[in-house]
Amino acid sequence: MTIGLRIGGTTFPLDRSVFTTLLDNSVAGTYKDYETALETGAIKLAKLQYLAEKGDIPLPLFFAPLPLVQAQVEAKTQKLLAGVSRDTFSIGSRASVQLRDVELIVKDLIRKQQLLRAVDDSLARNTIVGMLSRLGPSPEDDAAKLRSAIGLSQDDLRACRKKETALELIIDRLEDNQVLVSRSVNNYMPQRLTHADARFSGMTVRDNKVPFIFLAGGDHGDRQEPVGRTIFTLTLMTVLVARRIFAPMTWDGGSAETDPGVEYDIAGAILMPADQLSVLPLSSLDEVKQASDVFKVTPSAVTVRAMRLGIVSGDIGQAHLAELRREFDGRTSGGPRSPILPENAVKKYGGRELSRRMLAALDTSKITRGEFCRAVCLNRLKPHQINDLRRVIG
């Protein structure tokens, strides 16, 4: 099959496989001119040159043999994905994630990093990245160091009346320190995450100035309530950034059968300091649930943390975890969720700080409104809706 390339009054055949291979693997694959070419089976030379320029694709590649094009795309992909390890970082879980399962999201977040670096001269080298490459005397010491660097105190967290408020607080503190946070919003990302992707908790994406944390979100079929799990997941991935670990991640928050490692203990110490957890009664499941509300995590996280500190015995802890699993299995669905407004969805996936900085670049004419809609909003917002995003960013 071919795409008709129109030059003047003459039409020349372009290999459709070459055309789609090149554009599907570039940001230009989101452009309207590409969609129109696929629908009509034709494209003018000026439009092809435009797509090639925006996609950073040498124009002669459109006329090259398919094997050569595939090799060039693979080389470019390998270079692009150097920001994420192909090995899964797993904690208490035997599951693994293939990078190809989330590859389009990874590519999009890396493109966002690259564009932000290109238009924002105010970005400084990130002080969080690698700050725990060399571990301190104990997880508690490392937790205190990281908590101080982010500007997040236990008093701040405990002052939050709801876990949702605590989650937003942590995200704000991270983004204040140029650690960007993206959250899954199906239909507003380059690819969907379904229930089949339950093993995937999120990932960290390397950058020395604006590293990304991507949260898969939801309860993902495990024994966790969503917000409490998300808070621990976000904290755990913050530790990975500080440890200079960039990879897709899975973790089982309700398992105490394996040693989850130092990263888990540092995250636990950030959210549940040993001196504060040790003074609380945790012998009954109701007491554990009360503690989970205090520390803004899940009852399972409190239980596992208390077991690792020796505050709760193995028998009592395992009984708590078993009962929590039974409660989860017996819970009823909360029903359909309310639809999310497009501007809120774009903010959630791209993140508040990225949106804020890119709006500043738009206001100073460093990017056009069309480029903003494509790069930041993935064309889910039109130019006339940019002010809707500006309103929710605040």
N, C-alpha and C positions, 0 to 999 in steps of 0.2 A: 504494500500500500504506500501511497505517496501523498505529499502535501504539494499543491501547486504553487510555485514561487513566481509571482507576477513581476516582470521587469519590462516596463513600457507596455507594449501591446502583446508581449510574448510570455508564455507560461512554461516554466521549466520544472521538472519533477524533483522533489526533495524526498529522500527516504524518510517515511513517517517514523520509523523506529529510531533513527538518528535524531530527528527533530524532538521527539518526546523524551528520549534518554537525556539529551542535553538540558532541556528546559525543566523537566521534572526534578532535576537535581540542582536547581538554582532558584534564587528568589524570584526570577522572572517567570517561573512556573505558576505564580499566583496572579499574574497580570491578565487583564481582560483580553488583550490582543492575542495571547496564547490560547485562551478558551475559544475565542472567535475563530482562530485558525483551525482548531480541532473540529469545531462545529461545521464550518464551511468547506474545509478541505483545501483552503487557499490562504496565501498571505502575500502582501506586497513587500518588495525589497526594503523599503524604508521602515516598515514595521519589524521585519526580521532584524535589521541593523539595530533598531531601538531595543529589542529584546536581548540581543547579543550583548549590547553595551551594558544594560542594566543587570544582566546575569553574569557579567564578567566572563563571557564566552568568546573566544576567538572566532570570528565569522567563518574562516575556512573550515572549521570543524564540522559545520553543517553539511559540507560536501565530502567529508571523509568517510571511509568504510566503517561500518558499525563496530567491528572488533577494535579498531583504533579508538573510536569514540568511547566505547565501554572502558577501555584501559585508561584513558585520560580522566574519565569521571571517577573511576575507582581510585586513582592516584590522588585526585582532588579531595575525595571523601576521606581517605586515610589521613591526609594532612589536616582536614577540617576537624575530624573527630579525635585528634590528638589531645583535645581537652578533656576527654572522658576515657577512663580505662575500660577495656572490654571485659574485665573480670568483675563479677558481682561481689559487692561487699555485703556479706550475710552475717547477721547476728541472731543466734538461737534459731536459725532456720536453715533447712537443707535446700530451699528453693534457690533458683538462679534466674537471672534475666538475660536474655539475648539482646545485645545492643540494637540489633535490627528491629526489635519490637518497639523501641522508643526512638528510633534513629531520626525520624522527621522532627520530633520535638527537640532533640539534642541539636540538630542542625539549626533550627529556628532560634534557639536560645543563644547559640554561638554567633549567629548573624546579628542578633540584637546586641550582644556584647561588642562585636566589631564596629557596628554602626555608632554605638554610644561613645566608644573610645575615639572615633573619628570626628565626632561633632562636639564633644565636651572636653575642652582643654583644662577644666578645673579638677578633673579626676586625679587623685593622688594614689600612690602605691598603697595597696590594702594592708592594713596592719594586723588583720585577723588571720589572713592566709599564712599558714605555717607557724603560727606563734607557739603551738604545742608540738612542733616537730621533735623537740627534745623534751621528754617527759620530766615532770618535777618529782618530788619525793613521794607524793601520793595523789590519787584521783581528787581528793578534797582540795589539795593545793592547786592542781591544774584547773579545777572547776572555779575556784575563787579568782584565779588569774584571768580566765576567759570571761567570767561574769563581769569583772571589773572593766575589761577592755570593751565589752559591748555596752556597758552602762546599765546593766540589768540587776537589780537587787531583789532579794527575797521579799523585802517589804513591799516593793512595787507589785510583785506577783500576788502576794497575799491580800493586797488592797483591792485587787480585781474581784468584783462580786461574782462574775461568771467566767467560765473557762473560755468562752468566745472572746471576752475582753482581754484575757491573758494572752491568748494566741495573737491577737492584733498588736498587743504591746510588744511581744517578742519580735514580731515581724518589723514593727516600726524601729525598734532598737537596732536590729540587724541592718536594715536599709539605711539608717542614719550612718552606719559604718561601711557603706558601699558593698554590703553583701545583699545581692538582689534575691528576692523570693518570688517564685512563680508557683501558682497553684492550678491544679487540673480543672479545666472547664470544658467538658466535651462540647463539640461544635464550634469552639473558639480556639482550637489548637490545630496544628497541621495533621494530627491523627488522633483517633479516638482511643481511650482506654476503657476496656469493658471489664465485666466481672471475671472474665478469664485471666485478666492481668492482676488478679488479687495478690499474687506473690510480690508485686512491685510496689515498694513503699515510696520511692523517689530517687533522686540522684543529685550529685554535686557536679558542677561543670567548672573547669579550671579557668581562671583568669587572675592575673596579678593585681588588677585594679577592681574589677567588678565580677567576682565569682557569682555563679547562680546556684541557688538551691531550688530544686523542683520538687513539690509535694504532690504525690499521686492523689492524696485526699481520700475521704470516705472511710468506711470501716473495713473495706476489702475482705469481708467474709471471715474475719478473725474474731476473737473474743474481746473486742475492744469497743468502747463507745467512741464515735468519730473524733470529737474535739480533743478529748484527753489523749487519744493516740496521736493525733496530729501534732499536739504540743511536744510530746516526747520525741516524735520523729524529727520535727524541726530542730529541736535541741541536739539530738544525736547527729544530725547532718551538719549542724554548726560545729560540733566537735570534729567531724571529718574534715571540714574546711580548715580548721585550726591545726589539724594533723597533716594537712596537705594530702588528703585522700580524695580523689575525684573519680567517682564510679556510680553505676546504678546500685541501689541498695535494697535489700530485703531484711526484715527482722520480725521475729515472733515475740511480741511483748508479753505473752502468757506462758512462756516456757522457762523453766528453771533447770532443765535437764542438761544443758551444756553451758560451758563457760563463755559468756558473751564477749569477754575481753575488756580492755581498759577503756575503750571509747564509750562503751555502755556505762561503765562505772563513773566516768567523768560526767556524762549527761545526767545520770541519776543524782550525782552530787550537786549539780547546778540546780536541779529542780527540787530535790529532796535532801538537803544537807543532813549529814548523819546526826549532828547534835540536835537538830530540830525534830527529826523523825524518831529518834531514840526515846524522847520524853512522852510520846503519844501511846495510848493503849491500842494494841493491834491484835488482840487475841480473838476477837469476834469479827465476822465479816462486816457487820454494821460499822464497827470502829474503823476498819480498813476503808470502807466507803467514805466515811467522814474525813479521814485523812486525805483521801484522793481529792476531795473538794477543797481542802486546805491548800494542797500543793498543786492543784490544777492539772492532775494527771489521771490515769485510769486506776481502778482498784488493783488490776493485775500488776501495773508498774509499781505501786506501793508494796504489794506482796513480794515481788521478786527482789526489789531493792532491800526490803527488810530481811529477807532470807539471806541475801549476800552479805549483809552487815551483821548477821547473827542475832538480830533483834527478835525474829520469829523463827521457830524451829522448822525443820524440813517437813515434818508431819503436818503441822498446822498450816504452813504455807501451801503445801500441795492440796490440802483439803479446801482452802480458800480458792485456789485456782480451779479446782474441779467444780466447785459450786458456781463460780463465775462462768465457766463454760456451759454448765447446765442452764443458767439464767439466760445466757446469750442465745442458746439453741431454742429456748422457749419463748423468746420475745416475738412480738408481732411487728409487722411492717408499719412504718410511720406513714405510709401512703405516699402519693405523688408529691414531689416538691414544687413549690411555687416557681414559676419561670423567672429567670434572672434577667435583669435589664441588660441590653447589649453593652452599655458603657461600664456597668459593674463587672460584667464578664471579662471585658478587655482589661480592666484594671486588675482583676484577680489573676488572670493568666500572665499578663506582662509584668505586673507588680507596680506598686505606687511610685517607687523611686525612679524606675526606668521611664514610666509615663511622664513624671514630673520633669525629668531632665530632657526628655525628647520634646516635650511641649516648649521648654525654654529654647531648644534648638530651632523649633518651628517659628517661634516668635522673633528670633534673630535671623531668620531667613537662611539658616544653615541646611535646612531640608524644606521641601515643598509640602503642601498639604496632601498631595497624592502619595508622595514617598512616606509621609507619616502614616497614612491610612494603610499602606501596604506593609511597612516594616513593623510598626507598633501594633496595629489593629488587625493585620492579616485580612484586610478589606472587609472586616465584619462591621466597621463603622465607615460611613461616607464622610466626605469633607464637611458637609453641613452639620454633622453630628459630633465634630471634634469638641465643641463647647460643652456637650453633654459629658464627655470624659473629663474635661477641665473642671466641671462642677463637682464631680464625685471625687476627684483627686484632692480638691480643696486648696 
